[in-house]
Every structure is written in structure tokens, then in C-alpha cells.
Amino acid sequence: MCLAIPAKVISVDGATALLTIEDVEYRASILLLDDVNPGDYVMLHAGFAIQKVDAEEAAETLRLLNEVAGSSG
């Protein structure tokens, strides 16, 4: 099973972006997307931003992932 996690774009440097997921920073490729800017939200999978999403969808996805993670123990 593959899982993509929503991340907020902090900065863009060429074909890579600095992203944050719940205060943890990551660098990822944005080659698969057009027009990625700071403040955007993207779905992050295996080091690649694969889709842009809006802030509400990102927040809801993170909430659901945290809910599942909390109930798995």
C-alpha cells in the first residue's frame, strides 16, 4: 500500500522544495508539478510532491492519519 502525506511548502529552490509536516522539515522534488509556491500544500510520497491540495483537505487528511495512528496501539 502506498501512502502520501500532506505537506506545506515553505520555500522553493529550482526543482526542489522545503516542506513541513507537523513542524518536521523535508526536502522533496517538485518536478512532477507545475507552479508550486510557498504556502501551497502538496501530497508527498517517496520524496516527490505528487499533487497539490488545498489547506482544508491537507488538515483533514492529517487529522485522519493521526486518528488512525493513535488507535493502532
Backbone hydrogen bonds, N-H to C=O, Kabsch-Sander energy under -0.5 kcal/mol:
donor,donor_aa,acceptor,acceptor_aa,energy
5,I,44,L,-2.5
7,A,42,V,-2.9
8,K,20,T,-2.5
9,V,40,D,-3.1
10,I,18,L,-3.5
11,S,18,L,-1.4
13,D,16,T,-3.1
16,T,13,D,-1.5
17,A,28,A,-2.4
18,L,11,S,-2.5
19,L,17,A,-0.6
19,L,26,Y,-3.4
20,T,8,K,-2.1
21,I,24,V,-2.6
24,V,21,I,-1.5
26,Y,19,L,-2.4
28,A,17,A,-2.1
29,S,47,G,-2.7
30,I,15,A,-2.8
31,L,15,A,-0.5
33,L,30,I,-1.7
39,G,9,V,-2.9
40,D,37,N,-2.3
41,Y,53,V,-0.7
42,V,7,A,-2.7
43,M,51,Q,-2.8
44,L,5,I,-3.3
44,L,42,V,-0.6
45,H,48,F,-2.9
48,F,45,H,-1.8
49,A,29,S,-2.8
50,I,43,M,-2.9
50,I,48,F,-0.6
51,Q,43,M,-0.7
53,V,41,Y,-2.4
58,A,54,D,-2.2
59,A,55,A,-2.5
60,E,56,E,-2.4
61,T,57,E,-2.4
62,L,58,A,-2.4
63,R,59,A,-2.3
64,L,60,E,-2.4
65,L,61,T,-2.5
66,N,62,L,-2.5
67,E,63,R,-2.1
68,V,64,L,-2.5
69,A,65,L,-2.5
70,G,66,N,-2.1
71,S,67,E,-1.3
72,S,68,V,-0.7
72,S,69,A,-0.6
